[in-house]
Amino acid sequence: MKNTSRRNFIEKSLQVATAGTALTVMTPSNSEAAVPKALPVFSHHVFFWLKDSKDKKAYEQLLAGLKGLGKIEQIKQAHIGKASINDFDKPVTDASYTFSVLLLFASKEDEEKYLVHPLHKKFIEDHKHLWSKVVVYDSIAL
């Protein structure tokens, strides 16, 4: 996982819909027609709720653990975020979670390798006492 800014992540992922549907990115050049580049086709979006949302130590511990998952080679792109509220949010916007983690993979098989990877299993074992709830949304590109 590369450390990327939110802007960089958004720029590279503009065509990945919220549900994780990957499209293609068109890259124009001066003398050639645009050539599509395939994006990762499988997304693994995980939401975490801390047991105590005011516990700074737990927050930092879980964040460090999430960042450590970036050492797993199957991850092609990653974004760790927190809830963001603005004046345009609708009643359907859920901002109750502590962390959102979006991981992109080249294939479903790569995501399955990630799930059984020793670092992922260690992350769960070392941090599961910190969260009260975890929700996962997996999707594959159409």
LINFENSUL-V910306 format. One record per helix or strand of 2 or more residues. SS is the DSSP state (a for helix, b for strand). FROM is the first residue (numbers start at 0). TO is the last residue. If there is no record, write none. Layout:
<<SS:FROM:TO> <SS:FROM:TO>>
This chain:
<<a:5:12> <b:23:26> <b:34:37> <b:41:49> <a:55:70> <b:74:80> <b:98:104> <a:107:115> <a:117:126> <b:130:139>>
